[in-house]
Amino acid sequence: MSDRDEKDKTPPRRITTGVPGLDTVLSGGLLPGAVYIVQGSPGAGKTILANQICFHRVTQGEKALYVTLLAESHARLIQNLERMSFYDERRLPSSIFYVSGYDDLESGGLEGILRLLNHESQRRGTSLIVVDGLFVLEESVQSEREFRKFVNYLSTLASLLTATILLLTNSRRTQASPEYTMVDGWIEVATATHGHLGSRYVQVHKFRGSDFVAGLHTTVISDDGMRVLPRLEATTGLEGQGAAEVARVPSGVPALDGLIGGGVPQGSTTLVLGPTGVGKTTLGLHFIAQCSEQAPGLIFGFYENASRLALKARMLGIDLEGLVRRGAVEVVWQPASEPSLDGLGYRLIEAVRRRGAKRVLVDGLRGFERAQFYDERSSPFLAALTHVLRAEGVTSLYTSEVPQIIGERSEISFGPISAVAENILLMRYVELDSALHRLLSVLKVRDSDFDSAVRRFVIDARGIRIGDVFRDTEGLLTGHAHRPPADA
Amino acid sequence: MSTRPPHILLVEDEPGTLMTTAILLEMSGYRVSKAPNGRRGLELFVAEAPDLVVTDYMMPHMDGLQLIEAIRAAGERASTPILLMSSGLPPEVSPTLADAFIRKPFEYTEFERAVVRLLKAR
């Protein structure tokens, strides 16, 4: 292989953005000497995004020039940035310089803007230039041809100065417009509403010279600036899925372990299905009670907060508060208002990584089901989530409510999680002899034998106690059991 | 006998801030010359000999610091009072280089108080 070939295969240097998640979408970051359009309606987050990148580049020892054109005043802009954690007053004006280009546009037209960018960038040694208000330049030209020439000159300028240029604009013209066809990349930031809920997203439409993760990615804007949550399933490789697990870890209910070959496979995902109140969370608390400081665990719940769970655990003889106090368990409670599927997924993954959790109880899969786009993304999303957790060495247990207290098993919808769950347990009520009984059956343990008999269980001060197999009873899983007629 | 209104040179690159501040100063009875950057500001300073210079810091072509340095080297006019305004306090600017500093965004009354004080101290 020649030196030339080696050189050609060297990946281009990347300009990291400092916007968490965005560099993942951009396969590493922006490219030096390239021109990008950042387009979005007012309030979508263009200004925060651009400034966040400026302040990040400054921490890398670079300088940035921020040119506005009839945008909000610099004073107001900076006032709004001051609450952001990335904002650093000491960087102004030595490393980030805000100027207005309006007078140069008025007096010199588009050429005046090019001269301004060249002059200010060179004398300040900036490697990042932001032009805030591209639409003002569009409005100032007499013809598309003139604007096309300007974008062409701008690309040449970026290349000559080895500067990355971000063009911020409100307007979304046709994709055939010169700015979109001639620039190196087009990143859209936007807001959307779904019913009464609002959301933000980013979408890369074009990115020359590099692959990128296409499609919509949720964004979050907080006092830490913008954060992009790349679609979990689009950025998670699934290689290794289904690898054989041999080690078993105790479920927390010894009698259950006896039914499933000694415990749940380490790193596996267990789905516990059942109607409300049957004992799903109770089983989950047994599972999480096995955690220790050396092998901590996490409860990711949607309905019962830490104090309610602690109370419930205490009634089962489980000292959840003690486990939390010792750092063996963390309870991460999710408000019902979280609309973002990826927001939930990343929060869970980050909590797992932060704690080094080895067990996770997701108490109430419905919390995920309520998130936007769950219906269309649930299968790949859950596959990606379980894959990430498995890669982190986590053994997971999900509880999922089925609507029927009593009814035909065929009416139960297991949902997409059942496709990725290695183990499925069904908890049900059954009516027999004018009394309600709880029963448990193992429906699936991947790559393992299991005892499929339907067993009665009770919940008392010691928690779940699994009893004998129902004998001489039919129709258990319909919920309406009956004794078979005695032989004549 | 008519009194000549104080003449203020206002140097500011943001058109909105330049226009509205100039209008408010004119309504307060001042004569105002406007410059969109330090380079043009220096030209007007030489040509018009204002009583007070009010300048932004971050501007194209010639920034506020360069303008102040040029004025302070302007011979007999070097002591013209200067009010520097900026969104961030420029660390390079010696407190003695400009006569006063006001942080943006500011309330006009606070700004005008600084203007009156500097004009009185001439």
Interface residues (C-beta under 8 A of the other chain):
Chain A: T68 L70 S73 H74 A75 R76 L77 I78 Q79 E89 R90 L92 P93 S94 F97 Y98 V99 S100 G101 Y102 D103 D104 L116 H119 E120
Chain B: D13 E14 P15 G16 T17 P36 N37 Y57 M58 M59 P60 H61 D63 S86 S87 G88 L89 P90 P91 E92 K104 P105
